[in-house]
Amino acid sequence: MLVVAPHIQIPPAELEFTYARSSGPGGQNVNKVNSKAVLRWQATTSPSLPEAVRTRFLAKYGSRLTVDGELLITSERYRDQPRNIDDCLEKLREMLLSVAVAPKKRKKTKPSRASKERRLDSKKRDSTKKQNRRWSE
């Protein structure tokens, strides 16, 4: 079970792993061991994802999805399969955490009276400074 947040938990049945030969470190072993992990996850149809989180996820990471709505995450950072699997899961967890909480709505505020006065005073000061630079006949 991949636990992202208390309200987001993805069961292992939704995650599909495939393995390939890695281009990373491994010496002579690199040509005969499938240590690269490829994680496939149906982001568009996953029942584990709340609808609001799914919308934010698709808005942020929609360009990373395949035509079928699958998210592909690969890892070949490590020389062994289990660590690359854990790395893929951690990448997915970080992606989901980044969209798990809705961003705060911006409250419109008006500039205070004092800030308006400061702005106008500085404009007057700059204006007189530039007027004094002018050459008069």
N, C-alpha and C positions, 0 to 999 in steps of 0.2 A: 504494500500500500504506500503510494507516494503522498505524504501529507504536506500540503503547501501551507494551508491555514485551517483553522477549525471548520470553516464552511467549504473548503476545497480539498477533497481527497480523491485521488485517482487510483482505482484498483488495478492490479497488475494485468488483468485480462484485457484492458483497453490498450495496453502498451505492447507493441510488437518490435522485437529486436531481430536484426539480421547482422551477419558478421562478414567481414571481408579482410583481405590482406592489407595490412597497414603500410603506409609509406614512411612511417616514423622510425625511431631507433629500434634495434633488435638484433643487429649483427646478422649472422648466418640464419638465425631463427626467423627473420622477417619474411623469408620466401616460402615458409611452410606452415606458419601459424596465422589463423584468422583472428587478429587481435583488435582490429578496427570494429567499433560498434556503431550501428545505425539504428536509431530509435524512430519508429513511425507511430504517430498518434493522430486519431481522427478528431481534430480540434472543432470542426463545424458541427459534428453530431454527437459529441461526448455528453452522456447524461450526467456526468460528475461535475460539470461546470455550470454554475448559476448563469442565467441568461445575461445579466448585466455585465458579469465578468467576461463572458464570451464576446459580447459586443466590443468591449474595450480591447480584448485580446486580438480580435480580428482587425480592429482599426489600427492597432500598433504593429502587429506581426502578419497582417494579411498577405504581404508581398512574399513572405517566406513559405506560404502554403502551396501545395501542388494543386492541380486542376480539380482533383477529387476532394480537396479540403483536408489533406493530410499534412501534418507538420513533420519535417525530417530534421533530425538532429544527429550529427555525427561526432564521434570522438576517436582520435587516434593519438592522444597525448601520451598515453602510457603504453608499456610494453606488454601488458596482460589484459585479457578480456574483462574480467570483473571490475577492474579499476576504470576502464573505459565505459562500462555500463553505468557505474556510479556517477561518472562525469556527465554522461548524457542526462541522467535523471536530475542531477544538480542544475544543469543548464535549463531544463524544462521547469524546474521548481523556481529558479530565479526569474524566468520569463513570466510565469504565472503570478509570482509575488509582485512584480512591477505593475500589474494591472488589477491586483486583488482589491485594492482600496480605491474608491472613487475619488478623483481629485476634488479639492474644495472649490466651491463656487466663489467667484470673485464678487465682493460687495462693492458697488459703486460708491465712491465718496466724493464729496465736494471739497475743493481747496478752502482752507480756513481764511477768515478775513485778514489775519495777520500775514499769512503767506501771500495773499493777493497784494497787500500793501508793500511787502518786501520786494515782490516782483516788479511792481510799478516804480518803486523808488530806485531800484537798480537800473531800470530802463531809462528813467529820467537822468540819473547820474551818467550813464553811458552816452546818452544823447548830448548832454552839455559838454562832456569830454570831447566828443567828436566835433561839436560846434566850435569849441575853442581851438581846434586844430586848423579850422578853415582860415584861409588867407583873406583878409579884408582890405579894401582899398581906401 
